[in-house]
Amino acid sequence: MDTITITAARAPARARRMPSAAFAAALLLSPAIAAACACGCGIFDVGGPTGLMNGTEMSDLSVFFRYDYMNQGQNWIGDHKAPAAANGDKNINTSFYTPGVNYRVSPDWSIEAELPVYARHLTTTDDGTVQGPAGSVYTGKLTDLGDAQIVAAYNGLFADKQTGLLAGVKLPTGNYTGPNGPLGGAEFDRDSLPGTGSTDIIFGAYHYGALDDGGHASYYVQARGQAAVLTRDSYRPGNEFDFAAGADYSFDDVGIFKRVTPIFSMLASFREPDGGANADPHNSGYFRVLAAPGVEFRFSNIRLYMDLEVPVYQHTNAGTVAADGTAGQLVASPLYKVQLSYDF
């Protein structure tokens, strides 16, 4: 989910470190978050991760901490804004804190693990069972674990090691029950909790290469999918497919810019509707495209990556107020990501 900078001299070395980078890419943008999230968080798992985008060699062991932020405050139906009154949910404000580790097992294999923590505020309409009378608006607050991910990357398909495959699992470590209000009702719906309660498989592929003979500019393409295989409590998160393509530019030893790598990515995300008695299939599922300008700074073994993900097109499934009691999904613009990494 990131790009790399390649020169003729260091391309083989970069190829050797690609498993770690590509694998990190598949887990990162997103908010490294594949857990449930009203209107989706999987977009944080693709595009612009630091592993593929720096001009230094990645070590066999890297640790990172990522912060992602998403403020979903606009109701959306189809491909346009919709009245807030049509949706019982009013705002979902989330900070994601994700520590992780990346270990290169061999020149062809690496493995990464991460565990997010959600800090979420949900402002929604009471049905009379949570905080107060039906129709009143309240804000539920929750800080808890999300779902852990473990993903392996293999880049031994070709001798140049510029193409690879990803495979992994999302585990049901996150809170999928949530807190109850003083009247006994659940403050959070299943699709807005940190955990899905499901065990999911993760799969994907990537490719990267040089855009110029000097190795200053490079590109990448990436695809990632996730599907629940074991579910519980009558809720199945929709299958999700995320895609990214981007390019970066390395200034090498050009003055103060030698530590700076600008990056630009385009992201696309498709999620099928959720299923089960505790899901809202009519008001879940979406397709969206985002532009993600970013930059990476390098200081010895420390790497700092930041980007801004701005939706350029969004389409959300929606029911009708008459049939479903609520219509639309809350969307965010923009989304933010910051990641600090240390290579041993």
PyMOL commands that set and color helices and strands:
alter all, ss='L'
color gray80, all
select helices_A, chain A and resi 11-27+42-45+50-52+84-86+190-192+255-259+281-283+321-324
alter helices_A, ss='H'
color red, helices_A
select strands_A, chain A and resi 61-77+80-81+89-104+109-114+117-125+137-145+149-154+163-170+199-210+217-230+240-249+260-271+286-299+302-316+329-343
alter strands_A, ss='S'
color yellow, strands_A
deselect
rebuild
show_as cartoon
